Amino acid sequence: MKNVVRFASACALVVAGLSTAQAEVLKIATEGAYPPFNYVDSDNKLHGFDVDIANALCERMKVECTIVAQDWEGIIPALIAKKYDAVVASMIATEERKQKIAFTNHYYRTPLSVAVAKDSDITDAQTQFKGRTVGAQASSTQAIYAEDVYDKAGADVKLYPTLDEANSDLAAGRVDGVIADKFPLLAWVETAGKDCCKILGDVAGTTADASIAVRQGDDALRERLNKALDEIVADGTYKKISSRYFAFDIY
């Protein structure tokens, strides 16, 4: 009888241990309006490179992954307010952002690029926007660049809540150019914007790291994410995910 009781107790402990291990949920935010990195389909489900990478990292860390959409301009305040644990949303790890939050190692790198109308007489991404209007997504590195460079050079900088809105105004002729991270801008030009617009070129000296954001002090989570990222790069999982969206290396 004692052996039966001991066995039952041992089983209960094992089950309790499994329940504890299975109970860990990592809540991750992404924007949901930045294809092909993150976007919402007609069924209101999140997809994209960022989403697939987040799921792969959670699987590697053996945690349950809950991914939620969050408007870009509120994404850092909501992280700090503990509405979620991490941000996987193509966020560039700038020095200014590092004053508020922490970042993992990069999971891809991107330069800034500029798109213009196909019939535009603009031929240089850095010197020919005086007296013209340039669109960019608000609270982004491209917005900072546009205000620091184009605005000071005599351009009118117009900021938008999402990149899609800036691109729509370019297609409609309401702005003369849009500056954005290269890969989402290129994806738009090759699909929805193929009839109206073209990539003018990359902006020299702007290649930067896109990283996962966590709260300052969450060092254990940051290191777990770094370890999982190293593992999915090493075993080919990262390349498999990347190849779904890009015909070239973005790491």
N, C-alpha and C positions, 0 to 999 in steps of 0.2 A: 504493500500500500504506500509506504514511504517513497519507494522508487517511482510509483505512478505520480505521486504529488510532486516529486522533484522534477520529473519529466515534464509535467504540465506547467510547472513554474518556469522551467527553462524555455519551453515553447512560447510562453507568454512574454518572456523577456526578449526573445528573438523577434516576435511579432511587433513588440513595442519599439524595438530598435529599427526594424524595417519601416514602421510608420513614421518614426522621427526622420529617417533618411529621406523618405519619399515626400515628407511634408515641406521640404525647402522649396520655396517658389521665388524665382527671380523675376521681378517686374521690370520690363524694359520699355522705354519710350522710343518711338521713331516719329517722323513727321507725317508720312502718308501722302505727301504731295510733291515728291521729288523723284519721279521715274527716271531711269530704271532702278534706282536705289531703294526707294520705298514709295508705294502707292496703294490706293484702295480700289478694288475691282467693283463690278456692278452689284456684287453680293455683299459689299461693305467689308470685305476681307483684305487684310494687309498682305502685300507681296513685295518682292524686290530683292536686290542683292543684300541690302542691310538686314532685311528680315531673315533671309536664308543664313547669313553669317551668324546672326543672333541665335537662331535655332540650333545651328551646328555647335556653337560654343556652349549653349546650355546642355545639349546632349553630351558633349565631352565632359562637362563638369558634373553630369548626372544630377541636374536640378530641373524642376519643372519651369518652363519658360512661358510667361505671359507677356505678350507684346501689345502695347496700346499706342494709339495715334495721339499726338499732341501738337498743337499749333507751334510753329517754329519760334515765334517771338516769346512764347511763354515756356519754352522747353527747359532752359537753364533754371529759372526761378522755381519751376515745379520739381526739378531734380533736387534742388537745395531744400525745398519744403518736404522732401521725402515722399512725394507722390509715387515715385518709382525708384529703382535701385541704380539704373544705368541708362545711358542714352546711346543707341546705335542708330545714328541718323546722319552719317556723312559729315560729322562736325569736325572742323579744322581746329587743331590744338594750338590756338594762338596764345601769346604771352598774356594778353589781356584776360582771356578766359581762364587761364591758369591761376589768376588771382582769386577766382571764385570757386573753381571746381578742379578736379584732377583728371588725368587722361592716361589711358593705357598706351602701349606701343601702337604704331600705326597699323591699320589693316588695309589701307590703300593710299596712294599718292596721286595728287591731281594738280595741274596748273589751272590758271584762269584762262578763259577764252572769250572771244567776242563774236557775236552773230549780228549780221546786218541783212538788209533786203538784198535780193539777188541783183537788182539793178542799181544798188547804191554806188556812189562815186567815192566812198570811203575805202581806202586801200591800206591804211595803217591803223592797227589796234590801239596805238598809244598816242598818236600825235594829231589826229584829224577830227576830233570831236568838239572843237571850239564852235560855239553857237549851235550845237546839236543837242539832242536829248538822248540820254543813256539810261536804260532801265536796269534795275538790279533788285534782288530779294533783300528786304530789310533785315537788319540784325545779322548780316552775313559778312564773310571776309570780302566778298566781291563788292558789297555796299561800302565797306570801309575803303577799299581801293578806289572805287568810283568817286567817293567824296574827297579822298586825299589827292587824287590825281586828276580826274576828269573835271571835277567841280572847280578846282584851282586853275585849270587850263581854260576855263570859260565855257564848259559844258553845263547843261541843265540835267541834274541827276534826279531821276524819279524812282522812288522805292515802292516795292510791292510786298504784300503779305506772303505770296508764293512765287516761285519761278514761273509756274504755268501762266500766271497773270501777266508777268512781264513779257513772256514769249507771245502771248495773245495780242498784246499791244504792239509788239514788233510786227507780227503778221498783219495787223490792221493798219500799219503805217503811223501809229501814234507815237512811236519812239524811233530813233534812228539806229539804235543798236542796243543789244543786251549783253551785259557781262555776267558770266557765271562760271562755276566749275566746269571744266571741259567736258566730262563724260555725260552728264545729264543734258547739257546744251547740245552736244553732238547727237545724242539719241533723239532729241526733239527735232533737230534739223533733218535727220534721216527718216523721220516718220511724219508727224503732224506738220512740221514746217518745211517739208521738202519742196513744195511748190512755190514758196515765197522767199525763202531765206537761205543763207549760206554762212558757214564759219569763216570769219575773216582771218583768224589765226590765234595762236596762243599769246598770252601776255608774258613777255620775257621776265624771268626771275621771280615767278609767282608760284612755282610748284611747292605744295605743302602737304603735310600729313593729315589724313582723316583718321581719327581715333575714337575709341569708346570713352565716353565721359562718365565719371562717378563722382560722388561727393568727396570733398577733401577729408582725409582721415580714414576713408574706406580702403586702406592699403591692402588688407587681406583679399577683398573682392577684386581689386585692381590686379593683384599678382595672380590670382586664380584665372582671371580673364586673359592675362598675358600668357600664362602657361598653356591654356586651352588654345589660344590663337597660334602659338608656336607649334602645337601638336597638329592642328588641322592644316597648317601650311606644310609641315614635314611629311604628312601621310597622303597628301594629294587631295584632301577634302576641299581645301580652299580653291585650288585650281579647278576642280570639278564645278564648284558653285560659280566661280568667275566666268567660266566658259559658257554658262547659260546666258550671260548678258553681254560679254565682250569678246571680241576676236583677237584681243591683244592683252598683254600683261599690265595690270594696274597696280600690282603689289610693289 
